[in-house]
Amino acid sequence: MTDDRMPAEDAPRGSTRDDIVDIVGVGFGPSNLSLAIALRERNGIPGNAPITAAFVEAKPAFAWHPDMLLPGATMQVSFLKDLVTPRNAASDFSFVAFLHEHGRLHHFINRQTFFPTRIEFHQYLVWAADRVAADVRYGTRATRVIDHADHFEVVLDGARGGSLRARDVVLAGGLTAQLPEGVRPRARQFHNHELRSRLAGLPPLAHDAFVVVGAGQSAAEVALHLHGQYPDARVHAVFGKYGYTPADDSPYANRIFDAEAVDAFHGASSDMKARLMAYHRGTNYSAVDASLIERLYEIEYAERVVGARRLFVHGASALAETRELPDGVSTRIENRLTGETEPVVADAVVYATGFTSMPLGALLGDLYDPDAPGRGPRVERDYRLRLTRPTAGGVYLQGGTEDTHGLTSSLLSNIAVRSAEILESIAGRANVRAHELVRSA
């Protein structure tokens, strides 16, 4: 734990004040958890001067998309791309170490798969968060980052309000649920990010019907879950594509997620970046595992055979209207090819319509201007954000860098390597500051 009363010999390098830590991490999900582990392992190497860190997390305890932990839903990324293995294959914080400690390693091997369930991977993340014992202020939100002459001040609100002072700031605020334009969350209309909690709060079904909007993996998982969880309910899946698109997880396409691909992507022209993003969006966006598509089709076909339909997949369609009722939601599903509409009164509408990145303007104020001309890429190769003026420290981004670093920005694939690169950058700049202090003494 970070101790504000640490003795001078243990103070952060170059520090002249004992309440300044080297790093404040905003958000403590998988990305900054990976950073905390990398920091602990680096500090444990003899000869490395210690780097101190504190983290703030709005949730009351560690959790990773808890309302999306549906039974049977599997990860879409190999367990080898965990918090540490691509950076340090011998780490005690690997998924394999987690399995071994819990006596499940041989059982997992016998499954003959690279893809654990999402529930089990969440257990791994919670285990790693407990084990690393980082200084995390849970139930606390960062509201502003203020630049001072020799440090940043991170203003906090919540269970442990006040502020933290840091040489560098690492932002890993995660993703924000995105609803279609004009839709605001209600008790019966909500984003799939809140699925389990919202379903638990629904009164008994009055119409035995659900509508699921979206064409991606989460939308397909929600449709399957509702179909199984409510055996008397009809489930209407609505999306603009003609049908679900299989995710491209072929070996060559997956190279876009390799750590070395980030170097090439960051240095590429804007035109080439746009081309690559267009070519390979099917590896992640609005795409569904082929096995899940086949499962849904088998269900729908079997219901056609027996003449008792409960699953309806509306391709090339959209919700033309939604109207709240006292006991449900009146919807109108429009086929955009034929213009035909179908009224459906649902107990709930679930929007699996994606996420947006952490907004930077409100947090950074005049330090950040996304539209400033003539400055080149807005994020350096080491994930340091280009600020509007020189500062003593850096602001680093864990996520929200898709335009500069590629498709791995919002995914788990590269977090181990990315955390190491951010930490290496911070450590290198701290060494420069320490040497400058020595020379000026």
Disulfide bonds with the S-S distance in Angstrom:
none
